[in-house]
């Protein structure tokens, strides 16, 4: 049962390998210091403001608006051209396209933003003809993430309490501008053109010995979590520590992973990072798996992720389905806050 449960977690968290003019609390999103408004032509189809996607940046959904954030310079921008309530988003580096869904009359529609001569062109694509509520977790209010798998987009819906996860697969083909839905995993591989997201961890250069995780991508196995004092919770009877969400940064300098220390309703355990030589080991989030929001993503050698608010920080019911957008930095992998009350994010890797 545990193996099946973890398989579902791996599937939902690794598919990406790889966001209304109102905030979730009903207030209008306002520009913050260092943040500029990106006003567009009245048509709303082509922006007047200039954009540069050669610069690595984080793109996130907060308050139903799309925000661009360059962590290096601190520059931020809100895409005002999109007047609909943005639900989720993902960037396709091969097509240099930002895909996102918007809510209109309670239904989800798909849009895309492409760059031409430094300006964004916004276009409407084939809609899902499904209600927004089908893509929201009843318990904590998280939004299902829009994920990129090979050449296609995947949006999971229909939360299933038996597996405590979304169970319906909605797959979009940009080439055909068409959606296909499937309620089981039986034909997912065919629908995803041969991709097998279940095996992503197995393809990563890691191995486990005596409940310790080793990185093997540099030749000799290197322990990457032995300094973190990871320990099972004895109350829940797990026999050994499991690892999933194994990631190596594009430059090969960093690794990241989740350690499963207990399973109750969901798997629980920290999101961890280390340098490829085993130094700089750090727990980034004490419970990186307790929610179903956006999976961590690399921006160069920095890991971008969503973390929960500190206990007692918000009033009961406030900030449901939202988190703190964080980024790791430096050789010691210290953590920096980028934004709060974020529902989902993607990254633009930039050039070089």
Secondary structure, 3 states (H helix, E strand, C coil): CHHHHHHHHHHHHHCCCCCCCECCCCCECCCCCCEEEECECCCCCEECCCCCCCCCEEEEEECCEEEEECCCCCCEEEECCCCCEEEEEEEECCCCEEEEEEEECCEEEEEEEEEECCEEEEEECCCCCCEHHHHECCCCCCECCEEEECCEEEEEEEEECCCCEEEEEEEEECCCCEEEEECCCCCHHHHCCCCCHHHHHHHCCEEEECCEEEECCCCCCEECCCCCCCCCCHHHCCCCCEEEEEEECCCCCEEEEEEECEECCCEECCEEEEECCCCCCEEEECCCCCCCCCCCEEECCEEEEEECCCCCCCCCCCCCCCEEEEEEECCCCEEEEEEEEECEEEEECCCC
